[in-house]
């Protein structure tokens, strides 16, 4: 079974930056479309960014939510079997638990999440 592990969260001051990682074991992550989601306390989980599989028709294309466009970059390191989410110029509204998701033919897989807290 595909397992995803997020890391890289923590406490950062407003205006700072973080790089979150989503690592997989046992399966080649580049086979799948990967999404990053976040959930703030008391709010629903929302999509932040996604990157398609390199082998898909869209060939590794990326998409970003309007709320984060220009401040977030999603990327893959296939040698490390990892997808990254880099967030710069962080705002307190970026605080929450960040999850990565793999959309596969056998189902949707989630990691356990990594906490991000942005202090003002």
N, C-alpha and C positions, 0 to 999 in steps of 0.2 A: 504494500500500500504506500502510496506517495505520502511522504511526511515533509511538511514545511516548517522551518524554524526561523522566526524573525529575531533580529537583534539590532542594537545600535541606538535604542531609545535612551532617554534620560532627561535631565533637567538642563534647559538652555535658556539664556536670557533673550528677551525680545531683540530681534535683529541678528541673532546668531544663526548657525546652521548645524544640521545633522545629516548623517548618511545612514539610512536604515538598510538592513540586509535581509534578504529572504533566501535562505539556503535549502536545498533539497538533497536527500540521500536516496540512493537506490534507483532513481529515475533521472533521465536527462531533462532538465527543466526547460531547455530550449524547444522541446517538443510541444510545449503548451503555451497558451495565452495566459499571461500572469497579470493580475490586477492588485493594486494597493487600495485598501479601504481604511477609513478611520471612524472611530466612534467616540464622540465627546460625552462626558457624563450627562445623563438625562436626555440624550439625543439619539436618533437612529443612525445606524451605520451608513456611511456615504462613500461612494466611489471617489477616489482621488486621481488615480492614473492607471493606465494599463499599457502593456506592450504585447504585441502579437508574436506568435512563434515565427522564427526565422524561416521556417518551411511553409508557412501559410501563404495564401494568395496575397496578403498585404505585407508579407515579408518583413516582420519586425517593426511594424509601424507603432507609433505611440500616440496616446491620447491623454488629455489632462482636463480636469474639471476647471470650469471658469474661475472658481474661487482661488485656485492655486496656480493658474497659468502664469508663466514667467518666473515663478519662484521654485518650481519643482522639476526635477529631471529624473526620468526612469531610464534604467539601462541594464544591460545584461553583461555578465562576465561568464562566458560559457566554460572557460577553463576551470572556473571555481564553482560552476553549477549554481550560480547565485544571480538574483535580480536585486538591483539597488534602487533606492528612492532617496535622492538628495533634495533636501529642503533648505533653502536659504532665505534670509530676511524673515525669519520666523516671527509670527504674531501669536499673542495669547490664544487666539481662536484656532490655532493649529494644535492645541493641546488635545490629547486623547489617546486611545489605544489604536495602534496601527496594525492592520492585518494584511497579509498577502494571501492571495487566492489563486489556485490553479484550476482552470476550466478544462476538464478532460472528457473524453468520450465515456469514461466510466463514472463520472460524477464530478462534483465540485469539492475541492479540498482547501481547508483553511489551516493556517498556523495558529499558534496560541496567542499571538499578538505581542507587541512591544509598546511600552508606555512612553509617551512624550509629554513633557510638561514645559510650557513656555512661560517664563515669568516676565511680568511687565516692568 
